[in-house]
């Protein structure tokens, strides 16, 4: 049976490109929000889902983090790192570089701002609801227009790419995670993601918590504090450590951690992304 | 002489509301991007600037963090915490709740999604480049329209607010920082913000770094890792600690820290925001 995989739609977004990169044979099912993407798994509509979690320029996708922290029991069982290549596209055959407006999601417009100012100073940036909506906005525009969107959106909606990789910062990648009912078995090159909080904010709390990893020589790949829903000053800590939760040292560290913190939640262990595989 | 203060324009954004909350007597000068807002201070066009740094729902404003890390020598000398109240507004006197489209920045549309689905299921969300552009888009719209924007934008552009506080999560606040040529003198209730990195990612590095604060009983108010521009796996750590960099213990801790890390940069010490003052 073909695997069914939900993603943040519509078709033609970077999320769809990441889903294809993860499993080009899966049946892809778009949903309009991150919670809806995840609930499709809980509700049995799809087998797995893919959601963006971190972009090298924009930072964490906090909707995904907050959903993992407090609204789902799904586990992370895989990660995918997708290079973000913004493409400039026009109506096919128009061949024009003389467009008056350029449509995209405000985030993508911001990521290509310097390029647009230098190359197309007279083109007016116009907001669209998504990168993929930008392509249909462009195709339906009454004035000559361009759109900034992924290559995949050009293929799906029939636009012609006239430039690619136009983002101002060249090293722009997004990390996606795959969520399902259980995480991945150990592979020897794994990561474990978890979060915790403290009931009382006291000096040294975080230091002591990290000590359970340092004393076992476990490297932390990432740490981030997210304000809890209650207030700006109270934080959940999100950590990625190297190793699998079934490795003895990681297991011991997580046990020691749970004695010191409140609300420890392990999101899962999964193989580190290796673009060669 | 009246103080000149640059902010992320256009007029009517939450940044302007925060600037007014900080100093209602200042002359406010809008700039279109966070780097431009800050450079106005370095270039002597204005005395100070205000930029958003963290939202309780969306997370850190990474453009501000990255600019502080690598592109400016300005110091943080104050903070302001602004409650975010999204307002639904229409053309004055139209009194209609029968609008067909609702304009706003995609982030604000996302923050009011549940409200719109429940209260105005037939209204189509349309993207604008900013919350304040949403108001002019609405006023110029050929179909009956509404906009989601701050109260301040309604006042500036002459729209009529028909609902306020329509965001799905009620506790939505944004923290802004004031930047200038020097930070604030000690007040007895201060915070110090700084960042650092490690040349080599080794187990225990962060743990040891945080130890210099724990051993002096200095509380950390916030910690965050941001990927360096080089790659997703290499991080800058951004920390807010309690106390002023001129307090003896904080000074000692920062000295001890600088011996362990590379690229320690202190953004400044400043009074903790107290909405009562």
Interface residues (C-beta under 8 A of the other chain):
Chain A: X33 X54 X56 X57 X58 X59 X60 X62 X65 X81 X105 X106 X109 X113 X125 X126 X127 X128 X129 X130 X133 X169 X171 X173 X175 X201 X202 X203 X204 X206 X207 X208 X210 X211 X213 X214 X215 X217 X218 X219 X220 X221 X222 X223 X224 X225 X226 X227 X229 X230 X231 X232 X233 X235 X237
Chain B: X33 X54 X56 X57 X58 X59 X60 X62 X65 X81 X105 X106 X107 X109 X110 X113 X125 X126 X127 X128 X129 X130 X133 X169 X171 X173 X175 X201 X202 X203 X204 X206 X207 X208 X210 X211 X213 X214 X215 X216 X217 X218 X219 X220 X221 X222 X223 X224 X225 X226 X227 X229 X230 X231 X232 X233 X235 X237
